[in-house]
Amino acid sequence: MKRVVIDNRRQALIFKTEEEAYAFCAETFIEQAQKAVSARGSFSVALSGGSTPLPVYEQLANPSTALLVNWSLVDIFWGDERCVPATDPESNYGNALSFLSIPPLDQAKKHRLIGDAPDLGKAAADYEKKLKTICSKGCLDMIFLGLGNDGHTASLFPHTKALTESTKLVTPNYLPEKDLWRMSLTFEAINSARSIYALVLGRGKSKILKRIFFDEKNIDELPGQNIGTEEHPAYFILDKKAAYGLGLKC
């Protein structure tokens, strides 16, 4: 692994292969879980959606690693959700559940972000209450994020209202270009997490990563630029293909 400091709130961790990046994510999950349980008696984590992190969940469910975590002390949240039932193939919750239902991972408390609720505003408020009640001091111990080709993270898309939300931890977010709603943690929730990781893999992400790291800051255009703070820096986990063209050679 090669570690590169981008600025005082972001670092890039570059691995030669996707497999090495996945292994690091699983190892980090275990380390952070053990650390949080030792310090606070529980571990709260928000997972990212999409297909990219699924191999990480698969590794966590492997018998050789699963027993390294006391899953009964783990609270699992989600960073965002599509407005579909849990059984829909597009559901972030449903996709992760295929691994989180395997013993002993099934002992973890799983808090679904209900994207198909009849009242999305109430569902967001209810989820925020859970975060504030369950997480120590209302802050997640850890959050995993992704990065879209348009620069979005969680369901914080360019030119959407949720980007300016400064008080709520969870909010519905309307995407005009797609004419649909999403549910998402806000930057208030993301950047208050004790540890922040963004898994970004593949040559297809190299162009947007270059803009995220080196363009003049413009959150409305590039939401992913807003990940991380000086107090809680963000670690971007990359393979060498994603790091291609960044001048951050592995």
DAURRA-V177427 format. One record per residue. RES is the residue in one letter. PHI is phi in radians with two decimals (none if undefined). Layout:
res=[RES | RES]
phi=[PHI | PHI]
This chain:
res=[M | K | R | V | V | I | D | N | R | R | Q | A | L | I | F | K | T | E | E | E | A | Y | A | F | C | A | E | T | F | I | E | Q | A | Q | K | A | V | S | A | R | G | S | F | S | V | A | L | S | G | G | S | T | P | L | P | V | Y | E | Q | L | A | N | P | S | T | A | L | L | V | N | W | S | L | V | D | I | F | W | G | D | E | R | C | V | P | A | T | D | P | E | S | N | Y | G | N | A | L | S | F | L | S | I | P | P | L | D | Q | A | K | K | H | R | L | I | G | D | A | P | D | L | G | K | A | A | A | D | Y | E | K | K | L | K | T | I | C | S | K | G | C | L | D | M | I | F | L | G | L | G | N | D | G | H | T | A | S | L | F | P | H | T | K | A | L | T | E | S | T | K | L | V | T | P | N | Y | L | P | E | K | D | L | W | R | M | S | L | T | F | E | A | I | N | S | A | R | S | I | Y | A | L | V | L | G | R | G | K | S | K | I | L | K | R | I | F | F | D | E | K | N | I | D | E | L | P | G | Q | N | I | G | T | E | E | H | P | A | Y | F | I | L | D | K | K | A | A | Y | G | L | G | L | K | C]
phi=[none | -1.99 | -1.81 | -2.23 | -1.44 | -1.40 | -2.80 | -1.34 | -2.33 | -2.53 | -2.33 | -1.87 | -1.96 | -1.88 | -2.03 | -1.21 | -2.32 | -1.05 | -1.06 | -1.17 | -1.17 | -1.07 | -1.08 | -1.09 | -1.06 | -1.13 | -1.10 | -1.19 | -0.98 | -1.09 | -1.08 | -1.19 | -1.13 | -1.08 | -1.11 | -1.17 | -1.10 | -1.14 | -1.50 | -2.24 | 1.49 | -2.83 | -2.38 | -1.97 | -2.47 | -1.91 | -1.67 | -1.61 | -1.72 | 1.38 | -1.57 | -0.98 | -1.44 | -1.01 | -1.08 | -1.17 | -1.12 | -1.11 | -1.16 | -1.14 | -1.44 | -1.11 | -0.95 | -1.27 | -2.03 | -1.03 | -1.36 | -1.43 | -2.10 | -1.47 | -1.17 | -1.18 | -1.82 | -1.84 | -1.97 | -1.87 | -2.00 | -2.20 | -1.29 | -2.84 | -2.70 | -1.38 | -1.52 | -2.41 | -1.11 | -1.10 | -1.49 | -1.26 | -1.03 | -1.52 | -1.26 | -1.09 | -1.08 | -1.08 | -1.16 | -1.25 | -1.09 | -1.06 | -1.69 | -1.31 | -1.58 | -1.47 | -1.07 | -1.55 | -1.07 | -1.15 | -1.33 | -1.16 | -1.52 | -1.86 | -1.90 | -1.26 | -1.49 | -1.46 | -1.34 | -1.77 | -1.16 | -1.15 | -2.18 | -1.17 | -1.09 | -1.17 | -1.08 | -1.14 | -1.12 | -1.13 | -1.18 | -1.08 | -1.06 | -1.07 | -1.02 | -1.19 | -1.41 | -1.52 | -1.37 | -1.03 | 1.01 | 1.29 | -2.04 | -1.10 | -1.27 | -2.72 | -2.39 | -1.82 | -2.20 | -2.15 | -2.51 | -1.44 | -1.12 | -1.65 | 1.61 | -1.38 | -2.40 | 0.86 | -2.00 | -1.72 | -1.58 | -0.98 | 1.06 | -2.04 | -1.10 | -1.10 | -1.13 | -1.77 | -1.22 | -2.04 | -2.11 | -1.44 | -1.63 | -2.40 | -2.69 | -1.22 | -2.43 | -1.57 | -1.87 | -1.00 | -1.12 | -1.85 | 0.92 | -2.63 | -1.88 | -2.28 | -1.95 | -2.64 | -1.18 | -1.62 | -1.13 | -1.06 | -1.32 | -1.08 | -1.42 | -1.61 | -1.10 | -1.18 | -2.46 | -2.21 | -2.29 | -2.13 | -1.66 | -2.32 | -2.23 | 1.70 | -1.03 | -1.12 | -1.74 | -1.16 | -1.17 | -1.23 | -1.08 | -1.05 | -1.22 | -1.05 | -1.40 | -2.14 | -1.23 | -1.01 | -1.10 | -2.62 | -1.10 | -1.10 | -1.53 | -2.33 | -0.95 | -1.07 | -1.15 | -1.58 | -1.34 | 1.71 | -2.36 | -1.08 | -1.28 | -2.19 | -1.15 | -1.71 | -1.92 | -1.61 | -1.61 | -2.13 | -1.67 | -1.14 | -1.22 | -1.16 | -1.42 | -1.03 | 1.47 | -1.59 | 1.33 | -2.02 | -1.17 | -1.49]
